[in-house]
Amino acid sequence: MKYITLFETSEAYNAAILDLPNVSLIEETMSVGYKPYVPETRLVCKYNVTDTSNPTVLRSRFEQNIFKSMEIDGVMINELVTEYTFGTTGEHTVKYELYDETKIGNSAPVFYNSNLIECIIPNSVTYICNNAFTGCSGLTSIVIPDSVTYISDAGFSGCSGLTSIVISDSVTSIGGGAFANCSGLTSIVIPDSVIYINWQAFDGCTGLTSVTIGSGVTSIGNYAFENCSSLTSIVSNAKTAPIIGSNAFQNIKTNGILTVPSGSNGYDVWMGTDNYYLGKYNWTKVEQ
C-alpha cells in the first residue's frame, strides 16, 4: 500500500468538511481539496472517539467521486462509508483509497501549502500539474518516477525542506519555477532526457552548490538559476552549449567552475559578462 504521510491536522478540512461531534481528528495525511486525484495513494486519518452512541461522519457526500474504498481499523471495506459507529472509544485509524488518475494536480493544486512530509508518486503518473506541491515546506525528498514526462510550472515551488530530488530519465521538460525557492537543495542532477529547463526553474535555491546538466538540454530559460547564491559548480554534459536566457545565473557565487565536454562549442556565451552570465562572477571554464 502506498501512503502519503502527514502529522498535522488540516484546520480547514477539519472545520469545513468533517463534522465530528463525538470525535477529534488527531492525525491526517494531507490537506484535501475537492478531487485531489492522487493515483494509487491512500489518505490516512486517526480519530480519537469519545462517544460511540452516535455514528461518526467520516466523509462528506461530495467525496463520493474521490474515494473508492476505505479501511477501518485494518478491515477493508470496498465502498465509501460516510457514517460509521465505532464499537469502542479511543484511537481508530481510517485509510481512504483514491481513484486512479494519470496526473497529480488536475485542474487545481493538490497539496498547495499543506503539511505534507512524505509522498510516493506512483508509476501511473505521467504529468505533475501546476502548483501541485507548492509550499509543502515539510517535504524532504521526492522521487519522480519513470512514467513522468513533464514537471509543470511551480510544481514543487517553495518546498524549502527538500534536500533530495531524483528526476527520472523520462522527464523531458522542467516547467517555469518548478523548483523555485527550494532552499534546502544542495545539489541537483538534471538527466539527459530533459530538453528544456524553463524560466526561474531553480530560482531562489539558495543552498544549491552544484548542478549537473544533462546532455540533452538545449535551452535554459531566463532567471533559471537566479539567486542560487551558493552555486559554485556547474557540470554541463551537452556537447553544444544550451541556449541560455538573460539573467540565467544572476546572483550566484563568485569564482565558480563550469565543466564542459572536451571539444564542445558555444560555451563562450555562457562565460560572457552581459545579462549576468558566468563571466560576470569570475567563473572559470574547464573542459573534461
Order of alpha helices (4+ residues) and beta strands (2+ residues): alpha-beta-beta-beta-beta-beta-beta-beta-beta-beta-beta-beta-beta-beta-beta-beta-beta-beta-beta-beta-beta-alpha-beta
